């Protein structure tokens, strides 16, 4: 285990915060509530971006970019929307600074007050739908399938890097459709894209379902989401997809002439994931030795550490390791050959282990004589001696094994932390423990409010899954007898 690194069992929150910094992913910035994403952390986010972008484009979406600033009046047009974001908005009131006449540095120029205050983008529905009004006139202009990679600002008082910061990076999809059915299909389709990405690339099992009316996105008629269980037994919302109905089309008067030559309001969706996925990735797989990364998202797949005592041995190792690197790269694996003389092999071992590099190779003069190398896999820390011949094929196979093992381990953990309760008394006991509960809910807001209030907790992220024999519901809620309902799943966040 890494020296002076707190264990998950001792303080999970401190473990997470320290891992983010020590693994060189991010650090706190000079701006309160904002973080600096460091190159290694950003490289992971770039891999997420790249794969998601491919998946979006495969479903017919195109990238666009819309303004960072939103006129305050735009938010006022959709009442539920503005209510949902009002307390989190950063507001621009002036457009110029000036030198303080009294020598106090730079101050706001009182003569530069904006005619209308601007909101720094908390989300883009309003600015995008004001634009779509110019794009949409006829059914021939539909559908519009746009995605935006951007930053947003939601003023947070309590922040944690990647999980909750005042500024964060994300993508937001905004689509316009001629019919309700098309928009609802789009909402479901994008949730499936998120779920596939989470499970196939992040190796993170997720639950898919509907949020309750109390927990929907502000201005949405329906919100779907994926939720994952972290190693502390708590749920993390990893992505959302919203069916917006015609709310924003009506707010911005976006109508189209249908094929019957009559005017209709357009139907809308929006959907998004953010750098919160970085936090989810960390908390799903990492351990007391540091970061653990699934190979599909690892910036470095293989770290090769030479073991030598002098310059001549180093030269020989460089010469023999070069074709190994080339063979690995032909398997589309990224390789870090660390032959820096100023760092000892033991330090390098710890460094790449803590940074979650999936596979490490160690090769010394004796290994060259024997035609072997040491192979260490990060997920299990298992070390084996393998022939150098064919090592690229072996490592490529190992990557898939690691990817599958991480998913299976996370799925087994979730299964072991999921319990069934059928009585109110059992619920009140079990809900105080971490994990998910398979229990009962009648789907009403009244019961939701009663259960949250009875337990003294604020209701959290509901889910209700279709197409299953039971409801999925990730929320701290309780049974309200008599219960003649299908079960649901409850989790704590």
C-alpha positions as CSV (number, residue, x, y, z in Angstrom):
1,X,0.0,0.0,0.0
2,X,1.2,3.6,-0.7
3,X,2.9,5.2,2.2
4,X,0.9,7.7,4.3
5,X,-2.2,7.1,2.2
6,X,-5.4,6.9,4.1
7,X,-7.5,3.7,3.7
8,X,-11.0,3.7,2.4
9,X,-12.2,2.0,5.5
10,X,-10.7,4.7,7.7
11,X,-12.1,7.8,5.9
12,X,-13.7,7.3,2.5
13,X,-14.0,11.0,1.8
14,X,-10.4,11.8,2.7
15,X,-9.3,8.8,0.7
16,X,-11.0,10.1,-2.4
17,X,-9.8,13.7,-2.0
18,X,-6.2,12.6,-1.4
19,X,-6.3,10.2,-4.3
20,X,-7.4,12.8,-6.8
21,X,-4.4,15.0,-5.8
22,X,-1.7,12.3,-5.4
23,X,-2.6,10.5,-8.6
24,X,-2.1,13.9,-10.4
25,X,-5.6,14.1,-11.6
26,X,-6.6,17.6,-10.3
27,X,-6.0,20.1,-7.6
28,X,-7.8,23.0,-6.0
29,X,-7.5,26.4,-7.8
30,X,-7.1,30.0,-6.6
31,X,-10.8,30.4,-7.4
32,X,-13.0,29.2,-4.6
33,X,-15.1,26.1,-5.7
34,X,-13.1,25.6,-8.9
35,X,-10.5,23.0,-9.7
36,X,-7.5,22.6,-12.0
37,X,-7.7,19.4,-14.1
38,X,-4.1,18.4,-14.5
39,X,-2.8,16.8,-17.7
40,X,-3.1,13.2,-16.5
41,X,-6.7,13.7,-15.3
42,X,-7.6,15.6,-18.5
43,X,-6.2,12.8,-20.6
44,X,-8.7,10.4,-19.0
45,X,-11.5,13.0,-19.7
46,X,-10.3,13.3,-23.3
47,X,-10.7,9.5,-23.7
48,X,-14.2,9.7,-22.3
49,X,-15.0,12.6,-24.7
50,X,-13.6,10.8,-27.7
51,X,-15.6,7.6,-27.1
52,X,-18.8,9.4,-26.2
53,X,-18.4,11.7,-29.2
54,X,-18.1,8.7,-31.5
55,X,-21.3,7.2,-30.0
56,X,-23.2,10.5,-30.4
57,X,-22.2,10.8,-34.0
58,X,-23.1,7.2,-34.7
59,X,-26.7,8.0,-33.6
60,X,-26.8,11.0,-36.0
61,X,-25.8,13.9,-33.7
62,X,-23.6,16.8,-34.7
63,X,-21.5,19.1,-32.5
64,X,-22.3,22.8,-32.2
65,X,-21.4,25.6,-29.8
66,X,-23.7,28.2,-28.2
67,X,-22.9,31.3,-26.1
68,X,-21.6,31.1,-22.6
69,X,-23.8,34.1,-21.6
70,X,-27.6,34.0,-21.4
71,X,-29.8,37.0,-21.1
72,X,-31.6,37.0,-17.8
73,X,-35.0,37.4,-19.5
74,X,-34.5,34.0,-21.3
75,X,-34.5,32.1,-18.0
76,X,-37.7,33.9,-16.9
77,X,-39.6,32.4,-19.9
78,X,-39.8,28.9,-18.4
79,X,-41.0,29.2,-14.8
80,X,-40.0,25.7,-13.6
81,X,-36.6,26.1,-15.3
82,X,-35.7,29.4,-13.6
83,X,-36.9,28.2,-10.2
84,X,-34.7,25.1,-10.5
85,X,-31.5,27.1,-11.3
86,X,-32.0,30.5,-9.7
87,X,-30.0,29.9,-6.6
88,X,-27.0,28.5,-8.5
89,X,-26.6,31.3,-11.2
90,X,-23.6,33.5,-11.6
91,X,-24.6,36.9,-12.9
92,X,-22.7,39.4,-15.0
93,X,-23.8,43.0,-14.3
94,X,-21.0,45.1,-15.9
95,X,-18.8,45.0,-18.9
96,X,-15.8,47.0,-18.0
97,X,-13.3,47.6,-15.2
98,X,-11.4,50.8,-14.4
99,X,-8.5,51.9,-12.2
100,X,-9.6,53.0,-8.8
101,X,-9.3,56.8,-8.6
102,X,-8.2,56.4,-5.0
103,X,-5.4,54.0,-5.9
104,X,-7.2,50.9,-4.7
105,X,-6.4,48.8,-7.8
106,X,-9.0,47.8,-10.3
107,X,-12.7,48.4,-9.6
108,X,-16.0,48.0,-11.6
109,X,-16.7,50.9,-13.8
110,X,-20.1,52.2,-12.6
111,X,-20.8,53.6,-16.0
112,X,-20.5,50.1,-17.7
113,X,-23.6,48.6,-16.3
114,X,-25.3,46.2,-18.7
115,X,-28.8,47.1,-20.0
116,X,-29.7,43.5,-19.2
117,X,-27.8,41.2,-16.9
118,X,-26.3,38.1,-18.3
119,X,-26.3,34.7,-16.7
120,X,-23.2,32.5,-17.0
121,X,-24.4,29.3,-18.5
122,X,-25.8,26.9,-15.9
123,X,-27.3,24.8,-18.8
124,X,-28.2,25.8,-22.3
125,X,-31.9,25.0,-23.0
126,X,-33.0,28.7,-23.1
127,X,-30.2,30.0,-25.3
128,X,-30.5,27.0,-27.7
129,X,-34.2,27.2,-28.0
130,X,-34.1,30.9,-28.8
131,X,-31.7,29.9,-31.6
132,X,-33.8,27.0,-32.8
133,X,-36.7,29.4,-33.4
134,X,-34.5,30.8,-36.3
135,X,-33.7,27.3,-37.6
136,X,-37.1,25.7,-37.6
137,X,-40.0,26.6,-39.9
138,X,-41.2,23.4,-41.4
139,X,-41.3,19.7,-40.7
140,X,-38.5,19.4,-43.3
141,X,-36.2,21.2,-40.8
142,X,-36.7,18.4,-38.2
143,X,-35.2,16.6,-36.4
144,X,-32.3,18.8,-35.1
145,X,-29.8,16.6,-33.3
146,X,-27.1,18.9,-31.7
147,X,-24.6,18.2,-29.0
148,X,-22.3,20.8,-27.3
149,X,-19.1,20.2,-25.4
150,X,-18.7,23.1,-23.0
151,X,-18.2,24.3,-19.4
152,X,-21.0,25.4,-17.1
153,X,-21.2,27.3,-13.9
154,X,-23.5,26.4,-11.0
155,X,-22.5,28.2,-7.8
156,X,-21.8,25.5,-5.2
157,X,-21.0,26.2,-1.5
158,X,-19.7,22.8,-0.7
159,X,-17.4,21.3,-3.4
160,X,-15.5,18.1,-4.1
161,X,-13.3,17.8,-7.1
162,X,-14.9,16.2,-10.1
163,X,-18.1,15.5,-8.1
164,X,-19.4,19.0,-7.3
165,X,-17.6,22.2,-8.4
166,X,-18.8,25.7,-9.2
167,X,-17.5,25.2,-12.8
168,X,-17.3,21.8,-14.5
169,X,-17.0,20.4,-18.0
170,X,-19.8,18.4,-19.7
171,X,-21.6,17.7,-22.9
172,X,-25.2,18.6,-23.3
173,X,-27.4,17.3,-26.1
174,X,-30.4,19.3,-27.3
175,X,-32.7,17.9,-29.9
176,X,-35.9,19.0,-31.6
177,X,-38.6,16.7,-33.0
178,X,-41.8,16.8,-34.9
179,X,-43.7,14.3,-32.7
180,X,-43.8,13.4,-29.0
181,X,-43.0,9.7,-29.9
182,X,-39.8,10.7,-31.7
183,X,-38.7,12.9,-28.7
184,X,-39.5,10.1,-26.2
185,X,-37.6,7.6,-28.3
186,X,-34.6,10.0,-28.4
187,X,-34.7,10.3,-24.6
188,X,-34.6,6.5,-24.2
189,X,-31.9,6.1,-26.9
190,X,-29.5,8.5,-25.3
191,X,-29.9,6.9,-21.9
192,X,-29.0,3.6,-23.5
193,X,-25.9,5.3,-25.0
194,X,-24.9,6.5,-21.5
195,X,-25.5,3.1,-20.0
196,X,-23.4,1.3,-22.7
197,X,-20.6,3.8,-22.2
198,X,-20.6,3.3,-18.4
199,X,-20.6,-0.4,-18.5
200,X,-18.5,-1.1,-21.6
201,X,-15.9,1.5,-21.2
202,X,-15.9,2.6,-17.6
203,X,-16.6,-1.0,-16.4
204,X,-19.2,0.5,-14.1
205,X,-22.5,-1.3,-13.8
206,X,-25.5,1.0,-13.7
207,X,-29.2,1.0,-13.0
208,X,-31.5,2.7,-15.6
209,X,-34.8,4.3,-14.8
210,X,-37.2,7.2,-14.3
211,X,-36.9,9.9,-11.7
212,X,-40.0,10.8,-9.7
213,X,-41.8,14.1,-10.4
214,X,-40.1,15.7,-7.4
215,X,-36.7,14.9,-8.7
216,X,-37.1,15.6,-12.4
217,X,-34.9,18.2,-14.2
218,X,-36.4,21.7,-14.0
219,X,-38.8,22.1,-16.9
220,X,-38.9,18.4,-17.9
221,X,-41.9,16.1,-18.3
222,X,-39.8,13.1,-17.6
223,X,-36.2,12.5,-16.5
224,X,-34.3,9.2,-17.1
225,X,-31.0,8.5,-15.4
226,X,-28.3,6.0,-14.8
227,X,-27.1,5.4,-11.2
228,X,-24.0,3.5,-10.0
229,X,-23.0,2.2,-6.6
230,X,-19.7,3.5,-5.3
231,X,-17.5,1.5,-2.9
232,X,-18.9,3.2,0.1
233,X,-22.3,1.7,-0.7
234,X,-23.8,5.0,-1.9
235,X,-25.4,5.8,-5.2
236,X,-24.0,8.3,-7.7
237,X,-26.0,9.8,-10.5
238,X,-23.8,9.3,-13.6
239,X,-26.0,10.7,-16.5
240,X,-29.4,12.0,-17.3
241,X,-31.7,12.2,-20.3
242,X,-34.8,14.5,-20.2
243,X,-38.0,14.5,-22.2
244,X,-38.9,18.2,-22.2
245,X,-42.2,18.0,-24.0
246,X,-43.1,21.3,-25.7
247,X,-42.3,23.5,-22.7
248,X,-39.3,25.3,-24.2
249,X,-40.8,25.4,-27.7
250,X,-43.8,27.2,-26.1
251,X,-41.6,29.5,-24.0
252,X,-39.7,30.6,-27.2
253,X,-42.6,30.2,-29.6
254,X,-40.8,27.6,-31.7
255,X,-43.5,26.3,-34.1
256,X,-43.3,24.4,-37.4
257,X,-45.6,23.8,-40.3
258,X,-46.4,20.1,-40.3
259,X,-47.1,17.9,-43.4
260,X,-50.8,18.7,-43.0
261,X,-49.9,22.4,-43.4
262,X,-50.9,23.3,-39.8
263,X,-48.7,24.9,-37.1
264,X,-47.4,22.8,-34.2
265,X,-45.0,23.3,-31.3
266,X,-41.8,21.4,-31.5
267,X,-41.0,18.5,-29.1
268,X,-37.7,18.6,-27.2
269,X,-35.1,16.5,-25.3
270,X,-31.9,17.3,-23.5
271,X,-29.3,15.0,-22.1
272,X,-25.8,15.2,-20.5
273,X,-22.9,13.8,-18.6
274,X,-20.1,15.7,-17.0
275,X,-16.7,15.4,-15.4
276,X,-18.6,13.8,-12.5
277,X,-17.9,10.6,-14.5
278,X,-14.3,11.0,-13.4
279,X,-15.3,10.9,-9.8
280,X,-17.5,7.8,-10.5
281,X,-14.6,6.1,-12.2
282,X,-12.3,6.7,-9.2
283,X,-14.8,5.6,-6.6
284,X,-15.9,2.5,-8.5
285,X,-12.5,0.8,-9.0
286,X,-9.7,2.4,-7.0
287,X,-8.2,0.9,-3.9
288,X,-5.9,1.5,-0.9
289,X,-3.0,1.5,-3.3
290,X,-4.3,4.3,-5.4
291,X,-6.1,4.8,-8.7
292,X,-7.3,1.8,-10.7
293,X,-8.3,2.5,-14.3
294,X,-10.1,0.3,-16.8
295,X,-7.9,-0.2,-19.9
296,X,-10.5,1.3,-22.2
297,X,-10.0,4.7,-20.6
298,X,-6.4,4.5,-19.4
299,X,-4.1,7.2,-20.9
300,X,-1.2,4.8,-20.4
301,X,-1.9,1.1,-21.0
302,X,1.6,-0.2,-20.2
303,X,4.5,1.2,-18.2
304,X,7.9,-0.4,-18.9
305,X,10.5,0.0,-16.2
306,X,14.1,-1.0,-17.0
307,X,16.2,-2.4,-14.1
308,X,19.9,-1.5,-14.5
309,X,23.0,-0.6,-12.6
310,X,25.0,1.3,-15.1
311,X,24.9,3.2,-18.5
312,X,26.0,0.1,-20.5
313,X,23.1,-2.0,-19.1
314,X,20.8,0.9,-19.8
315,X,22.0,1.1,-23.4
316,X,21.4,-2.7,-23.9
317,X,18.0,-2.5,-22.3
318,X,17.0,0.5,-24.5
319,X,18.0,-1.5,-27.6
320,X,16.1,-4.6,-26.7
321,X,13.0,-2.9,-25.3
322,X,12.5,-0.7,-28.4
323,X,11.0,-3.6,-30.5
324,X,8.8,-4.6,-27.5
325,X,7.3,-1.0,-27.5
326,X,6.8,-1.2,-31.2
327,X,5.0,-4.5,-30.9
328,X,2.7,-3.2,-28.1
329,X,1.9,-0.1,-30.1
330,X,0.8,-2.2,-33.1
331,X,-1.8,-3.6,-30.7
332,X,-3.1,0.0,-30.2
333,X,-1.7,0.2,-26.7
334,X,-0.1,3.3,-25.3
335,X,3.3,2.7,-23.7
336,X,5.3,4.7,-21.3
337,X,9.0,3.6,-21.3
338,X,10.4,5.2,-18.1
339,X,14.2,5.0,-18.4
340,X,14.8,8.2,-16.4
341,X,18.1,7.6,-14.4
342,X,17.2,10.1,-11.6
343,X,14.4,7.8,-10.3
344,X,14.9,4.3,-8.9
345,X,12.8,1.4,-10.1
346,X,11.0,1.0,-6.8
347,X,9.8,4.7,-7.0
348,X,8.6,4.1,-10.6
349,X,6.7,0.9,-9.5
350,X,4.9,2.9,-6.9
351,X,4.2,5.8,-9.2
352,X,2.5,3.8,-12.0
353,X,0.7,1.6,-9.5
354,X,-0.7,4.7,-7.8
355,X,-1.7,6.2,-11.1
356,X,-3.6,3.1,-12.1
357,X,-1.7,2.1,-15.2
358,X,-3.3,-1.3,-16.0
359,X,0.0,-3.3,-16.8
360,X,3.6,-2.8,-15.8
361,X,6.5,-4.6,-17.3
362,X,9.9,-4.8,-15.5
363,X,13.0,-5.9,-17.5
364,X,16.6,-6.3,-16.3
365,X,19.8,-7.8,-17.7
366,X,19.0,-11.2,-16.3
367,X,15.6,-11.0,-17.9
368,X,17.2,-10.4,-21.3
369,X,19.4,-13.4,-20.8
370,X,16.4,-15.6,-20.0
371,X,14.2,-13.9,-22.7
372,X,11.6,-13.0,-20.0
373,X,10.0,-10.1,-18.3
374,X,8.0,-9.5,-15.1
375,X,4.3,-8.6,-15.8
376,X,2.2,-6.9,-13.1
377,X,-1.5,-6.2,-13.5
378,X,-2.9,-3.3,-11.5
379,X,-6.3,-4.7,-10.8
380,X,-5.1,-7.7,-8.8
381,X,-1.4,-6.7,-8.3
382,X,-0.6,-10.2,-9.5
383,X,3.0,-10.6,-10.8
384,X,4.0,-13.2,-13.4
385,X,7.1,-14.0,-15.4
386,X,6.3,-14.2,-19.1
387,X,8.4,-14.8,-22.2
388,X,9.3,-11.7,-24.1
389,X,8.4,-13.4,-27.3
390,X,4.7,-12.9,-27.8
391,X,4.4,-10.4,-24.9
392,X,2.4,-8.0,-27.0
393,X,-0.3,-10.6,-27.6
394,X,-0.3,-11.5,-24.0
395,X,-0.6,-7.9,-22.8
396,X,-3.4,-7.2,-25.3
397,X,-5.3,-10.2,-24.0
398,X,-4.6,-9.1,-20.4
399,X,-6.2,-5.7,-21.1
400,X,-9.5,-7.4,-21.9
401,X,-9.2,-9.6,-18.9
402,X,-8.7,-6.6,-16.7
403,X,-11.6,-4.7,-18.2
404,X,-13.9,-7.6,-17.7
405,X,-12.6,-8.3,-14.2
406,X,-13.2,-4.7,-13.1
407,X,-16.8,-4.8,-14.3
408,X,-17.5,-8.2,-12.7
409,X,-16.0,-7.0,-9.4
410,X,-18.1,-3.9,-9.3
411,X,-21.2,-5.9,-10.2
412,X,-20.6,-8.4,-7.5
413,X,-20.0,-5.7,-5.0
414,X,-23.4,-4.1,-5.9
415,X,-25.2,-7.4,-5.7
416,X,-23.7,-8.0,-2.3
417,X,-24.8,-4.6,-1.1
418,X,-28.4,-5.0,-2.3
419,X,-31.0,-6.2,0.2
420,X,-34.7,-6.9,0.1
421,X,-37.1,-5.5,2.7
422,X,-40.8,-6.0,2.9
423,X,-41.9,-4.3,6.1
424,X,-41.8,-0.7,7.3
425,X,-39.8,-1.7,10.5
426,X,-37.2,-3.5,8.5
427,X,-36.9,-0.5,6.1
428,X,-36.2,2.0,8.9
429,X,-33.3,-0.2,10.1
430,X,-31.8,-1.1,6.7
431,X,-32.0,2.4,5.2
432,X,-29.5,3.6,7.8
433,X,-27.0,1.2,6.3
434,X,-25.2,1.7,3.1
435,X,-26.3,-0.1,0.0
436,X,-29.4,-0.5,-2.1
437,X,-32.7,-1.7,-0.8
438,X,-35.2,-3.7,-2.8
439,X,-38.5,-2.6,-1.3
440,X,-41.9,-1.0,-2.2
441,X,-43.3,2.3,-3.3
442,X,-46.7,3.2,-4.8
443,X,-45.1,5.8,-7.1
444,X,-46.9,8.8,-5.6
445,X,-45.4,12.1,-4.6
446,X,-47.4,12.0,-1.3
447,X,-45.7,8.7,-0.2
448,X,-42.4,10.0,-1.3
449,X,-42.7,13.1,0.8
450,X,-44.0,11.1,3.8
451,X,-41.1,8.6,3.6
452,X,-38.5,11.3,3.2
453,X,-40.0,13.4,6.0
454,X,-40.5,10.5,8.3
455,X,-36.9,9.6,8.2
456,X,-35.8,13.2,8.5
457,X,-33.9,13.1,5.2
458,X,-34.2,15.0,2.0
459,X,-35.5,12.8,-0.8
460,X,-32.7,11.7,-3.1
461,X,-32.7,10.7,-6.8
462,X,-35.6,8.4,-7.6
463,X,-35.5,5.8,-10.3
464,X,-38.3,3.8,-11.7
465,X,-37.3,1.2,-14.3
466,X,-39.6,0.1,-17.1
467,X,-39.4,-3.3,-18.7
468,X,-38.6,-5.1,-15.5
469,X,-40.5,-7.0,-12.9
470,X,-39.8,-4.4,-10.3
471,X,-39.3,-0.7,-9.9
472,X,-35.8,0.7,-9.4
473,X,-35.8,3.7,-7.0
474,X,-32.6,5.2,-5.8
475,X,-33.8,7.2,-2.9
476,X,-33.9,7.2,0.9
477,X,-37.6,6.4,1.3
478,X,-39.7,4.1,3.4
479,X,-42.6,1.7,3.0
480,X,-46.0,2.9,3.6
481,X,-48.3,-0.1,4.4
482,X,-50.3,-1.8,3.2
483,X,-47.9,-2.7,0.4
484,X,-49.4,-4.6,-2.5
485,X,-46.9,-3.2,-4.9
486,X,-44.0,-4.4,-7.0
487,X,-40.6,-3.9,-5.3
488,X,-38.2,-1.1,-6.0
489,X,-34.6,-0.4,-5.3
490,X,-33.5,2.2,-2.8
491,X,-30.0,3.5,-2.2
492,X,-28.3,6.2,-0.2
493,X,-26.2,9.0,-1.7
